[in-house]
Amino acid sequence: MQLEIRPDPAEVGRARRWARSRLAGSGIEADEPLAETLILLVSELVTNAVVHTGCPAVLRLSLPDEADESATVRLEVADTSCTAPVPRCADGDETGGRGLALVDGLADRWGWSAEGAGKRIWCELDRGSQPRDAAAAFGGGVTAYGGFEGFAYEAV
C-alpha cells in the first residue's frame, strides 16, 4: 500500500488518516499501542520528508494480515532528495529536531538507504513484542496527558 505525498505540511494529517484507515484490515485496532505508535511514526517521517526536502514523497505501509500476530509492520517514506537524514540533539526550547530521536526510541528498527536520485527512510515495529515505553524512548519527560514535556504533537 502506498500514498503519494505532496511537499505540503497539510499532507502530514492526510498521511495519518490514510494509515489509520489501513489498520482495520490488518486486525490492528486503532486504540492499540502498536497503532498509536505507528501513527506517530508516520507523522514524524512524513513531516521530515515534507519539511526538510521540499520534494514529493511516497509513504509505504506493509501491514500483516489479521491471522499473523507476530508479524512486523514496516513503514517507509521515499523521497527524491539525496540529503541524508541527520539526527539532532535539540535543546529544551527548540520546537523541532526531535523526530529521528523519537523514531529511534519507538521503532524496533529503523534506517535509511540511498535509492536512485533520492532515499528511503524506514522503520519497523514487531507486532508481537511489548510496546516500548515512550518515556524511556524519549529520555523521560512523558506527561500524564501522553505528550512530551516541551514537545507538542497532534495525532489527527
N, C-alpha and C positions, 0 to 999 in steps of 0.2 A: 504494500500500500504506500502511496506517496502523494504528497501535496506540493504543488508549485508555490513558492513564496516570493512575493514582490519585495523590493527593498523599501518597505514602508513599515514604520512601527506598529500600525494597526494590524499587520499580519500576525503579530505575536498572539493576540487574542483569538484570531481565526485559527491559528495552528493549535492552540489549546482546545478549542471547541471541536475541531476535526479529530484530534487524538482521543478526546473523551468519547466521541461518537463511535470510535472504532473499538473501544474496550468491551462493550456489551457482548459482541460475538465471540470474544476470547474467554468468556467466563470470569473476567476480572471485574468485580463490582466497583462502581465509581467511588464508594466510600472506603475501599480497602487501602491500607497504607501503600501498597505497591502502586495503585492507580494514582494516588496523590503525589507520590514521588515521581512517577513517570510524567505527570502533567507539569510539575515543577521543572524537571529536566528538559522537557520540550520548550518551556518558556525560556529557560536560560540559553539553550543552544540556538534557538531561533532568534532571540534578542541579540546574541553575539553576531550572528550572521547579518542581521538587518543593520545593526548599529555600526559594526566595525568594518564591514566590507562595502556596503552600498551597492551590492550586486544581488541579482536574483539568486535564489537558493531552492533546494529541493529537500523536503522533510520526508524521510522514510521511516516506517514503523513496521517491525516484524513482531507480531503477537502470536502466542501459541494458540492451539485450538483448546476448547474447553476441557478436553479429557486429559491433557498433559499438565499436571500440577507442578512439575519440576522443571519446566522449560525456561528458557532465557528469553526475556523481552529485549529487543535491540532497537535503538533509536539512532538515526543518522541524519546529519544535516550536511549536504554537499553544496558548495558554492564555487564561484569562478574566480575567487581571489586566491592568489598563491601565497599570501601572507600567512605565516604560521600562527596558530593561537598561542598566546603568551599569558600564562597565569601571573597575576599580580598580587602584591601584598598591599591591600588598601588600608589606609588609615581609618580610624573610627569615624571621622567626619565626612569621608568621601561617600558619594552617593552611588558609585559604581565600582567595578573592579573586583567583585567577589564571585562572579558567575562560575569561572572554572574551578575555584576552590570549592564551591557548592557542588558542582558536578563531581569533583574528585571525592568529596566526602559522602555523597549519597549513592553514587553508582557503584556496582560491584567491580566494574572495569570500565575504562574509557581510554580513548586515544585519538589519534588523527593520522591521516596519511595524505600524501600528495596524490592528486587524481587529475590527469590531463593538465589543463591550464588552471586548475583550482585545487581544492582539498575537500576531504570528507572528515568530519568530526563525528565520533560515535561514542555511545555508552551502552552498557548492558546492565540489566537487573535480573537476578536469578529469582524466578517466581517462588521456588520452594524455600528460599533462605529467609531468615528473620530480617525484618526491615531494619535498616541501620538507624541508629539513634541520631536524629538531626542535631541535637546539642553537641554530641561528640564529633559529628561530621563537620560542623562549622566552628569547632573550638569553643563550645559553650555559648551561653547567652540566649537560649531559647526562652521566650516569654510564655506566660500562661496562655496567651492567645495564639500560640503556634507560629509566631513571627520571630525574627531575629532582632535583638536589640540593635538599634541604629540601622536596621535594614528593613525596608518595606517591600513586599511583593504582593501581586494581585493574581489570583487564580480565577480568571473569568471563564 
